[in-house]
């Protein structure tokens, strides 16, 4: 990662990590889940956004009843 100063205290940073391009956030019962970049990376407490199929996969933390849980999904447009 390299940084360069543009205007005094303003910097730009080049990223090579795909996760930086993601902008979704997801909470289940007020607890934030970790976003992963593929279905194969899913584990308890994570979610994956499948844009091609317009789906979000959620693997909530143990003991969560997803049918009665408060699920909040935020995106940046």
Backbone torsions as a table, in degrees:
resi	resn	phi	psi	omega
1	UNK	NA	131.6	178.2
2	UNK	-122.0	142.4	179.1
3	UNK	-120.2	146.0	172.5
4	UNK	-139.7	145.8	-179.3
5	UNK	-80.7	131.4	177.8
6	UNK	-102.2	-53.9	-176.4
7	UNK	-137.4	77.8	179.3
8	UNK	68.0	-98.8	-177.4
9	UNK	-94.5	9.0	178.4
10	UNK	-103.3	130.9	-177.2
11	UNK	-127.1	151.7	168.1
12	UNK	-112.8	149.2	-176.1
13	UNK	-131.8	129.9	176.2
14	UNK	-91.0	129.9	-178.9
15	UNK	-113.3	142.2	174.3
16	UNK	-111.8	6.2	-177.1
17	UNK	-95.8	125.9	-178.5
18	UNK	-62.6	-29.9	-176.7
19	UNK	-61.3	-29.1	179.6
20	UNK	-62.5	-26.6	-178.8
21	UNK	-79.5	-13.3	-179.6
22	UNK	-79.5	149.5	-178.4
23	UNK	-138.2	17.1	179.0
24	UNK	-91.5	155.9	174.4
25	UNK	-142.5	142.2	-174.6
26	UNK	-140.9	133.4	177.6
27	UNK	-124.4	140.5	172.4
28	UNK	-122.3	117.9	-176.3
29	UNK	53.1	39.9	176.7
30	UNK	81.0	0.9	-179.3
31	UNK	-105.1	125.0	179.9
32	UNK	-71.6	136.8	175.4
33	UNK	-99.1	156.9	-179.4
34	UNK	-90.3	128.9	178.3
35	UNK	-82.0	136.5	175.4
36	UNK	-118.2	164.7	-173.3
37	UNK	-98.6	-3.5	177.0
38	UNK	-152.0	157.2	178.8
39	UNK	-61.8	-34.1	179.7
40	UNK	-67.1	-18.8	178.7
41	UNK	-88.7	-3.5	-176.9
42	UNK	-60.8	140.7	171.6
43	UNK	-151.2	171.8	-178.2
44	UNK	-55.1	131.6	180.0
45	UNK	84.6	25.4	-179.2
46	UNK	-133.3	169.2	174.5
47	UNK	-145.9	157.0	-179.0
48	UNK	-134.7	133.1	178.1
49	UNK	-99.9	118.1	177.3
50	UNK	-102.5	90.2	-176.5
51	UNK	-64.6	-36.3	-177.4
52	UNK	-60.0	-34.7	-178.4
53	UNK	-109.1	7.3	179.4
54	UNK	53.7	49.3	-179.5
55	UNK	-129.2	149.6	169.0
56	UNK	-120.4	123.2	176.9
57	UNK	-94.3	130.7	-177.8
58	UNK	-123.7	127.1	172.6
59	UNK	-117.5	91.0	-175.0
60	UNK	-69.3	167.2	178.1
61	UNK	-66.1	155.8	-177.9
62	UNK	-54.0	137.7	177.7
63	UNK	87.9	1.1	-179.4
64	UNK	-85.5	127.1	172.9
65	UNK	-92.5	97.5	-172.3
66	UNK	-63.6	-26.4	-178.7
67	UNK	-70.1	-22.1	177.5
68	UNK	-116.6	5.2	-177.7
69	UNK	-76.8	154.5	173.3
70	UNK	-89.2	108.2	-177.7
71	UNK	-107.7	123.5	178.9
72	UNK	-118.6	128.0	179.7
73	UNK	-124.2	123.1	179.4
74	UNK	-117.2	143.9	175.8
75	UNK	-134.6	158.0	174.5
76	UNK	-104.1	132.9	-179.6
77	UNK	-111.8	NA	NA
